[in-house]
Amino acid sequence: MNTIYRDLPYNAVELLPGILKKKVELNRRYLLSLNTENLLRNHYFEAGLWSTVKKPDNDIHWGWESPTCQLRGHFLGHWLSAAARLYAATGDTEIKGKADRIVSELGKCQKENGGEWAGSIPEKYLDLIAAGKNVWAPQYTLHKTFMGLLDMYRIAGNEQALDIAVSWARWFHRWSGQFTREQFDDILDFETGGMLEIWADLYEITRSGEHYDLIQRYYRRRLFDPLLEGVDVLTNMHANTTIPEVLGAARAWEVTGEKRWRDIVESYWRMAVTERGTYCTGGQTCGEVWTPPYAMSARLGDKNQEHCTVYNMMRLAEFLFRWTGDPAYADYWERNLYNGIMAQGYWEGSFPNGYKHEFPTKGLISYFLPLRPGSRKGWGSATEDFWCCHGTLVQANATHNRGIYYDGSSGIAVCQYIPSRVSWSTDGTNVVITQEINTRAGSCAAVNPLSREIKHRPMSLMADLSIDCDKPAEFDLKLRIPWWIKGASVYVNGEKQAADLQPSAFLSLHRTWNKDKVTVEFEKTLTACPLPDDPEVVAFMEGPVVLAGLCDEDRVLYGDTNHPETLLTPDNEREWSNWITSYRTRGQDRNIRFVPLYDIGYEKFSVYFRVLDNPGKNHDNKGVR
């Protein structure tokens, strides 16, 4: 199978200091804080290895990990997957040792279960759904343990993890083989989780006929066939039931080369994104279901944008980007990173000295990102909840070094502008590219010309890329030009490049590189992003970042959305040696502040506002909240 771009190894990209590196560190701390025995409890319980007389620790895992919950044990697979990624990216032996022990204990559980079953729930759950009885997503739960095992093998090199998965897959091959096609279609219609992706991953490793059989058996005809025919089967359908199935189709295409799998993926994307639209955040869904195409005004609620859907749709975008090289998928990835992953996980507040806050100063995971006026994020706890989004939280924040750089046939592509360092080789030449974001803030501790030259926060993103080759090398350096730019400049060793820089495109710089510096500057402005079916209702964005207004009610603003800079003005823009993204409204009856959505913690906020054109109003900037 040919692709335009290839992933780089996990350890090829190092994050440099910044907000994403901090989230990785917080994630590592959370992973290590969870007691190993508590993580394994439900697998022990199923294998008869959990002592019923043992008194639970204070930090025992409850919520969806409770032994009375039918989804019990789902989180451990996410934990293993995150640990594998963290080890592969950083060589963290502490997390690897903990993960290896967990795999060993899963092997012990499998042995106690008779040598095949390694699940945290009983096999009977699958017989119950085959009989038409209701069980809460058993294949979703089992998929997570499989996923963690395979990631521990593929990414972290644990051979025992593969042995466990292969033995366990024999049970599924035997179980699924007893049904007719119609009977198994009924089972798949109930739920399949991400099992198709597991069988594709296993088939890539083993090339076993049994694993190929499982790929074919898990072809969900009643979903996939209408997709291929262009029928809208997604409106009001549970989103995160179907996204993992389509991720499985993506892997099936990669490991079998059978074109129908790729056609399913492309049809799904077209129906879920291209022909449906998204909120300003890049996310979708309300109440966990897909909205009708471009009809979102009636779907601004308290359950918008489930974190799991953000993470899984970003994964799907990454597949399509590698296959096609289309920068629109990297644009989508960027938008969801800022306004989904960063907005819904590992929030930490910053307050003045002596300030006593009425709410906690940290937030772990927000299951949903509510978009109705006067909303508040609902933050989950460390050990009491364990929603599905706890799992995608730890996976999404395991490394943050993915999606930045890709290896192409003629060079390397820079897809995201994040402080980082990549080690890459081309034709025997080792190349190191260091990317730094130039804030042009200067230091408040020294007298310097920059502080006199840049008096206010620049309305542009500037990134410096230092290229260091161990000997001169000829290759393409491809730079993504983001969708949100209002102007762009590119310099090589201080010389401005003559190029037609269009949004959502790649600029290819071809030359013999040695020790060079490339600088990109992307101009950004305030923009108003309207709802497709109610253009008077808009959200405000700066570049790819959604701004949230700090208010506890539905508010009407007055002004011209074609010129949002007349509605919002910079506010509190500087703190020591840092620029701050902050605005306040102007010319309103009561003015409010706007900050990046990812900076919102426990405050009430609104993302969308009805804006009416009322040129007769002329208010002073008063009443700022």
C-alpha positions in Angstrom: 0.0 0.0 0.0 1.4 3.4 -1.0 1.1 6.4 1.2 2.2 10.0 0.6 3.7 10.3 4.1 5.0 8.0 6.8 5.1 8.3 10.5 8.4 8.8 12.2 9.5 6.6 15.1 8.2 7.8 18.5 11.7 8.6 19.8 12.5 10.7 16.7 10.6 13.7 17.9 11.3 15.5 21.2 8.9 18.0 22.7 10.5 21.2 23.9 9.2 23.3 26.8 5.6 24.6 26.2 2.0 23.9 27.1 2.0 20.5 25.4 5.1 19.3 27.1 3.6 20.3 30.4 0.5 18.3 29.7 2.6 15.2 28.9 4.3 15.6 32.3 1.0 15.9 34.1 -0.2 12.9 32.2 2.8 10.9 33.3 2.3 11.9 36.9 -1.3 10.7 36.7 -0.4 7.4 35.1 2.1 6.6 37.8 -0.2 7.8 40.6 -2.6 4.9 39.9 -2.0 1.9 42.0 -1.0 -1.2 39.9 -3.3 -3.6 41.9 -6.2 -1.2 41.5 -5.6 -1.0 37.7 -5.7 -4.8 37.6 -8.5 -5.4 40.0 -11.2 -6.3 37.6 -9.0 -8.7 35.6 -8.0 -10.3 38.9 -11.7 -10.5 39.9 -12.6 -12.2 36.7 -9.8 -14.7 37.1 -10.6 -15.4 40.7 -7.4 -13.8 42.0 -9.0 -10.9 43.9 -9.3 -11.5 47.6 -12.9 -10.7 48.7 -11.8 -10.0 52.3 -9.2 -7.4 51.3 -10.2 -4.0 52.5 -10.2 -1.4 49.7 -7.7 1.4 49.7 -8.9 4.9 49.8 -7.9 5.4 46.2 -9.7 2.2 44.9 -11.1 2.8 41.4 -14.8 3.4 41.3 -17.2 4.9 38.7 -17.0 2.9 35.4 -14.2 0.8 36.9 -16.4 -0.3 39.8 -16.8 -4.2 40.0 -20.6 -3.6 39.6 -20.2 -1.8 36.3 -20.5 -3.7 33.0 -17.7 -1.6 31.5 -15.3 -2.5 34.3 -11.7 -2.9 33.2 -11.8 -0.8 30.1 -9.4 1.8 31.5 -6.4 -0.6 31.9 -6.0 -1.0 28.1 -5.9 2.8 27.7 -3.3 3.0 30.5 -1.1 0.4 28.8 -1.4 2.1 25.4 -0.4 5.5 27.0 2.5 3.9 28.9 3.8 2.2 25.7 3.8 5.5 23.9 5.4 7.4 26.7 8.2 4.8 27.0 8.7 4.7 23.2 9.0 8.5 23.0 11.2 9.1 26.1 12.7 5.8 27.2 11.0 6.2 30.6 12.0 3.0 32.3 9.8 3.6 35.4 6.6 3.6 33.3 7.9 0.6 31.3 8.6 -1.4 34.4 5.1 -0.8 35.7 3.6 -1.6 32.3 5.6 -4.8 32.0 4.4 -6.0 35.4 0.8 -5.4 34.4 1.3 -7.4 31.2 2.8 -10.2 33.3 -0.2 -10.2 35.6 -2.6 -10.3 32.7 -0.7 -13.4 31.5 -1.4 -14.9 35.0 -5.1 -14.0 34.7 -5.2 -15.6 31.3 -3.7 -18.8 32.6 -6.3 -18.9 35.5 -9.1 -18.4 32.9 -8.0 -21.5 31.0 -5.3 -20.2 28.7 -7.3 -18.0 26.3 -9.7 -15.5 27.9 -7.9 -12.4 29.2 -10.9 -10.0 29.7 -12.0 -8.1 32.7 -15.6 -9.2 32.1 -17.1 -12.7 31.7 -17.3 -14.4 28.3 -21.0 -14.8 29.1 -21.6 -11.1 28.2 -21.0 -11.9 24.5 -23.4 -14.8 24.6 -25.9 -12.5 26.2 -25.7 -10.0 23.3 -25.9 -12.8 20.8 -29.2 -13.8 22.5 -30.5 -10.3 22.1 -30.1 -9.3 25.7 -28.7 -5.9 26.8 -25.2 -5.7 28.1 -23.3 -2.3 28.2 -20.8 -2.4 25.3 -18.8 -5.6 26.1 -16.7 -5.5 22.9 -15.9 -1.9 23.6 -14.5 -3.0 27.0 -12.6 -6.0 25.7 -11.1 -4.0 22.8 -9.4 -1.7 25.2 -7.4 -4.6 26.8 -6.5 -6.0 23.4 -5.4 -2.5 22.3 -3.2 -2.1 25.3 -1.6 -5.5 24.8 -0.9 -4.9 21.1 0.6 -1.4 21.8 2.8 -2.9 24.4 4.1 -5.3 21.8 4.3 -3.0 18.8 5.4 0.2 20.5 7.2 -1.0 23.7 8.5 -4.4 22.5 6.8 -6.7 25.1 6.7 -10.1 23.5 4.4 -11.6 26.2 1.8 -9.0 25.3 1.5 -10.5 21.8 1.4 -14.0 23.1 -1.6 -13.1 25.3 -3.4 -11.4 22.4 -2.9 -14.2 20.0 -4.1 -16.8 22.5 -7.1 -14.6 23.3 -8.0 -14.1 19.6 -8.4 -17.9 19.3 -11.4 -17.6 21.6 -13.0 -14.9 19.4 -12.4 -16.9 16.2 -14.1 -19.9 17.6 -17.0 -17.9 19.2 -17.7 -15.8 16.1 -17.5 -18.8 13.8 -20.7 -20.4 15.2 -23.0 -17.7 13.8 -24.6 -17.3 10.4 -23.8 -14.0 8.6 -27.3 -12.6 9.5 -26.9 -13.7 13.1 -23.4 -12.0 13.4 -24.7 -8.9 11.6 -27.2 -8.6 14.5 -24.3 -8.8 17.0 -22.4 -6.2 15.1 -25.4 -3.9 15.0 -25.6 -4.1 18.8 -22.0 -2.9 19.2 -18.5 -3.9 18.0 -16.2 -1.5 19.8 -12.9 -1.3 18.0 -12.5 -5.0 17.5 -12.0 -4.7 13.7 -8.9 -2.6 14.3 -7.5 -5.3 16.6 -7.9 -8.0 14.0 -6.2 -5.9 11.4 -3.3 -5.1 13.8 -2.9 -8.8 14.6 -3.1 -9.8 10.9 -0.3 -7.4 10.1 1.9 -9.0 12.7 1.0 -12.7 12.2 -0.5 -13.0 8.7 -2.6 -15.7 10.2 -5.7 -16.9 8.3 -7.7 -16.8 11.6 -7.0 -13.2 12.0 -7.9 -12.5 8.4 -11.2 -14.4 9.0 -11.9 -12.1 11.9 -11.4 -9.0 9.8 -13.9 -10.2 7.3 -16.4 -11.3 9.9 -16.3 -7.9 11.6 -17.3 -6.2 8.3 -20.4 -4.4 9.5 -22.6 -4.6 6.4 -25.5 -2.6 7.7 -23.3 0.4 8.4 -20.6 0.1 5.8 -22.7 -0.7 2.7 -25.0 2.3 3.1 -21.9 4.5 3.6 -20.5 3.2 0.3 -23.8 4.0 -1.4 -23.7 7.6 0.0 -26.7 7.2 2.3 -26.7 9.4 5.4 -26.7 6.8 8.1 -25.0 9.0 10.6 -27.5 11.7 11.6 -28.6 11.1 15.2 -26.4 8.0 15.4 -24.1 7.5 18.3 -20.8 8.9 17.0 -18.2 7.0 19.1 -19.8 3.7 18.3 -19.0 4.2 14.6 -15.7 6.0 14.6 -13.7 3.1 16.1 -15.3 0.8 13.5 -14.1 3.1 10.7 -10.6 3.3 12.3 -10.7 -0.5 12.0 -11.5 -0.1 8.3 -8.5 2.2 7.9 -6.2 -0.4 9.4 -7.9 -3.1 7.3 -7.0 -1.1 4.2 -3.4 -0.7 5.3 -2.9 -4.4 6.0 -4.9 -6.0 3.2 -4.8 -3.5 0.4 -8.5 -4.2 -0.3 -9.9 -1.0 -1.8 -13.4 -1.3 -0.2 -11.9 -0.6 3.2 -10.4 2.7 2.1 -13.6 3.6 0.3 -15.5 3.1 3.6 -13.1 5.5 5.4 -13.3 8.2 2.7 -17.1 7.9 2.6 -17.4 8.1 6.4 -15.2 11.3 6.5 -17.2 12.9 3.7 -20.5 12.1 5.5 -19.3 13.0 9.0 -17.2 16.1 8.3 -17.2 17.4 4.7 -21.0 17.2 4.2 -22.0 17.7 7.9 -19.8 20.6 9.1 -18.4 21.1 12.6 -18.7 23.5 15.4 -16.1 26.3 15.6 -14.0 24.0 17.8 -13.7 21.5 15.0 -15.6 19.0 17.1 -19.1 17.6 16.5 -21.9 15.8 18.3 -24.5 16.7 20.9 -25.7 14.1 23.3 -23.0 11.8 21.8 -24.8 11.6 18.4 -24.0 13.2 15.1 -26.0 16.4 14.4 -28.0 16.7 11.1 -25.8 18.2 8.3 -25.1 21.9 8.8 -28.0 22.1 11.3 -26.4 22.9 14.7 -28.4 25.9 16.1 -30.7 23.5 17.9 -27.8 21.4 19.2 -26.0 23.8 21.4 -26.3 21.9 24.7 -24.5 20.7 27.8 -23.3 17.6 26.1 -21.4 18.8 23.0 -18.1 17.4 21.8 -17.4 14.2 23.7 -13.6 14.0 24.3 -13.5 10.5 22.8 -14.9 11.6 19.5 -12.3 14.4 19.3 -9.4 12.0 19.9 -10.8 9.3 17.5 -11.6 11.7 14.7 -8.1 13.2 15.0 -6.8 9.7 14.6 -9.0 9.2 11.5 -7.7 12.6 10.1 -4.2 11.4 10.6 -4.8 8.2 8.5 -6.3 10.3 5.7 -3.5 12.8 5.8 -0.8 10.1 5.4 -2.7 8.5 2.5 -3.4 11.7 0.6 -1.0 14.4 1.8 -4.0 16.8 1.8 -3.2 19.6 4.4 -6.9 20.0 5.1 -6.6 16.9 7.4 -3.7 18.5 9.3 -5.8 21.7 9.6 -8.6 19.7 11.1 -6.1 18.0 13.5 -4.7 21.4 14.6 -8.2 22.9 15.3 -9.2 19.9 17.4 -5.9 19.9 19.3 -6.4 23.5 20.5 -10.2 23.4 21.1 -10.7 19.8 22.1 -7.7 17.9 23.5 -6.2 21.0 25.1 -9.6 22.4 26.2 -10.8 19.2 27.9 -7.8 17.8 29.7 -5.3 18.7 32.3 -6.3 22.3 33.0 -4.4 24.2 35.6 -5.4 27.7 36.8 -3.1 30.6 37.4 -4.2 33.2 40.0 -2.7 36.3 41.6 -0.9 35.8 44.9 -3.4 35.6 47.8 -6.4 35.0 45.6 -8.8 32.5 47.2 -10.6 30.7 44.4 -14.1 29.3 45.1 -13.4 26.3 42.8 -10.5 23.8 42.5 -7.4 25.1 40.7 -7.0 22.0 38.6 -9.2 19.9 36.2 -8.4 16.4 35.0 -10.9 15.6 32.2 -14.0 17.2 30.9 -16.2 14.4 29.3 -18.1 17.0 27.2 -17.4 20.5 26.0 -20.7 22.2 26.4 -21.5 25.0 23.9 -24.8 26.4 25.3 -24.6 29.9 26.8 -23.6 30.1 30.4 -22.0 26.6 30.4 -19.5 25.1 32.7 -17.0 22.3 32.1 -17.6 19.2 34.2 -14.3 17.9 35.5 -13.8 14.2 36.4 -11.9 13.0 39.4 -8.7 10.9 39.5 -10.2 7.7 40.9 -14.0 8.1 41.3 -15.3 8.3 37.7 -13.2 6.6 35.0 -15.4 7.5 32.1 -14.5 6.4 28.6 -12.9 9.9 28.2 -10.5 9.1 31.1 -9.0 6.5 28.7 -8.7 8.8 25.7 -7.3 11.5 28.0 -4.2 9.4 28.9 -3.7 8.3 25.3 -4.1 11.7 23.8 -1.7 13.3 26.3 0.9 10.5 26.4 3.4 12.1 24.0 2.1 15.0 21.9 5.0 14.5 19.7 2.9 12.9 17.0 1.4 14.7 14.0 4.1 17.4 13.9 6.5 15.9 11.3 6.1 13.3 8.6 8.6 11.5 6.3 7.9 11.9 2.6 9.4 10.5 -0.5 11.4 13.6 -1.3 11.8 15.2 2.1 10.2 16.0 5.4 6.9 17.8 6.1 6.3 20.2 9.0 2.6 19.9 9.8 2.2 21.6 13.2 3.9 24.5 14.8 4.9 23.2 18.2 8.2 23.6 20.1 10.0 20.4 19.2 13.1 18.7 17.8 13.1 16.0 15.2 15.9 13.7 14.2 15.5 12.4 10.6 17.8 10.8 8.0 17.8 11.1 4.2 20.2 9.2 1.9 22.5 8.5 4.8 22.6 12.0 6.1 21.4 12.7 9.6 19.3 15.8 9.9 18.1 17.5 13.1 15.4 20.2 12.9 14.7 22.3 16.0 11.5 24.2 16.0 11.0 27.1 18.4 8.1 29.5 18.7 9.3 33.1 18.7 6.8 35.0 20.9 8.7 38.2 20.4 8.0 39.0 24.1 11.6 39.8 25.2 12.6 39.6 28.8 11.2 41.9 31.5 14.5 41.5 33.4 16.7 43.2 30.8 16.8 46.3 28.6 16.5 45.2 25.0 15.4 46.6 21.6 12.7 44.0 21.2 10.7 45.5 24.0 10.8 48.9 22.4 10.0 47.5 18.9 7.2 45.1 19.9 5.0 47.1 22.3 1.9 45.0 22.0 1.1 41.3 21.5 1.9 40.4 17.9 -1.1 39.1 15.8 0.9 36.4 14.2 2.6 33.1 14.8 6.3 33.0 14.2 8.3 29.8 14.2 12.0 29.4 13.8 13.3 26.1 12.3 17.0 25.5 12.7 18.3 22.8 10.3 21.5 21.0 11.2 22.8 18.3 8.8 25.9 16.2 9.5 26.8 16.8 5.8 25.1 18.8 3.1 21.9 17.1 1.9 19.4 17.9 -0.8 15.7 17.5 0.1 12.3 19.2 0.3 11.3 20.9 3.4 7.5 21.2 3.2 5.7 23.7 5.4 2.0 23.6 6.0 0.4 26.9 5.5 -2.6 26.9 7.9 -6.2 27.5 6.9 -6.5 30.5 9.2 -3.7 32.8 7.9 -4.4 36.3 6.7 -1.0 36.7 5.3 2.3 34.8 5.5 6.1 35.2 5.0 8.8 32.7 4.8 12.5 33.4 5.2 15.6 31.2 4.6 18.7 32.5 6.3 17.1 35.9 6.6 16.1 36.1 2.9 12.4 36.4 2.2 11.2 33.8 -0.2 9.2 34.7 -3.2 6.2 32.4 -3.0 2.4 32.4 -3.4 1.4 31.4 0.1 -2.2 30.2 0.1 -4.1 28.9 3.1 -4.5 25.2 3.6 -1.6 24.3 1.4 2.1 23.2 1.5 5.0 25.3 0.6 7.9 23.2 -0.6 11.4 24.5 -0.1 13.9 22.5 -2.2 17.6 23.1 -1.8 20.8 21.6 -0.4 20.6 22.1 3.3 23.4 22.2 5.8 23.2 24.6 8.7 20.3 26.8 7.9 17.5 28.7 9.5 13.9 28.9 8.2 11.5 31.4 9.7 7.8 31.4 9.0 5.4 34.1 10.1 1.6 33.5 9.8 -0.5 36.6 10.3 -3.8 36.1 12.1 -6.8 38.2 13.0 -10.0 37.9 15.0 -12.6 36.1 13.0 -16.3 35.4 13.6 -17.3 31.8 12.9 -21.1 31.6 12.4 -23.4 28.6 12.8 -24.3 27.4 9.3 -28.0 27.5 9.9 -28.1 30.7 12.0 -25.4 33.1 10.7 -26.4 35.7 13.4 -25.0 33.4 16.0 -21.2 33.4 16.0 -18.1 32.3 17.9 -14.9 34.4 18.0 -11.6 32.9 17.0 -8.0 34.1 16.9 -6.2 32.0 14.3 -7.1 28.4 15.2 -8.0 29.2 18.8 -11.7 29.5 19.9 -12.3 32.3 22.4 -14.8 31.9 25.2 -16.7 34.8 26.8 -16.9 34.8 30.6 -20.6 35.1 31.3 -23.3 33.1 32.9 -26.2 33.8 30.6 -27.3 34.1 27.0 -26.0 37.4 25.8 -26.7 39.4 22.7 -23.9 41.6 21.3 -24.1 44.5 18.9 -21.7 45.1 16.1 -20.4 44.0 12.7 -19.2 40.4 12.5 -17.3 41.2 9.4 -15.1 43.4 11.6 -14.9 41.5 14.9 -12.0 43.8 16.0 -14.7 46.5 16.5 -16.4 44.1 19.0 -13.4 42.8 20.9 -10.3 44.7 22.0 -7.1 43.4 23.7 -7.2 43.1 27.5 -4.6 42.1 30.0 -2.2 41.3 27.2 1.1 41.1 29.2 2.3 39.2 32.3 6.1 39.5 33.1 7.9 38.1 30.0 4.8 36.5 28.5 2.1 37.7 26.1 -1.4 36.7 27.1 -4.4 36.1 24.7 -7.2 38.0 26.3 -9.9 40.4 25.1 -12.9 42.4 26.3 -15.9 43.5 24.5 -16.4 47.1 23.5 -19.4 49.2 22.9 -21.9 46.9 24.8 -24.4 47.6 27.5 -22.3 45.2 29.7 -18.9 44.2 28.6 -17.3 40.8 29.2 -13.9 39.3 28.9 -12.9 36.6 26.3 -10.0 34.1 26.8 -9.0 31.0 24.9 -11.4 28.1 25.4 -8.5 25.9 26.6 -7.8 28.4 29.4 -11.3 27.9 30.9 -11.5 26.0 34.1 -14.6 26.1 36.3 -15.9 29.5 35.2 -19.2 29.8 33.4 -18.6 30.7 29.8 -20.3 31.1 26.4 -18.8 30.2 23.1 -21.6 31.3 20.7 -23.3 34.8 20.8 -26.0 36.3 18.8 -24.6 39.5 17.2 -27.0 42.1 15.9 -26.1 45.0 13.7 -27.1 48.1 15.6 -25.0 51.1 14.4 -27.0 53.5 16.5 -25.5 52.2 19.8 -22.5 54.0 21.1 -21.6 52.8 24.6 -18.4 53.3 26.6 -16.4 50.3 27.6 -17.9 49.8 31.0 -19.1 47.0 33.2 -16.3 44.6 32.3 -16.8 41.4 34.3 
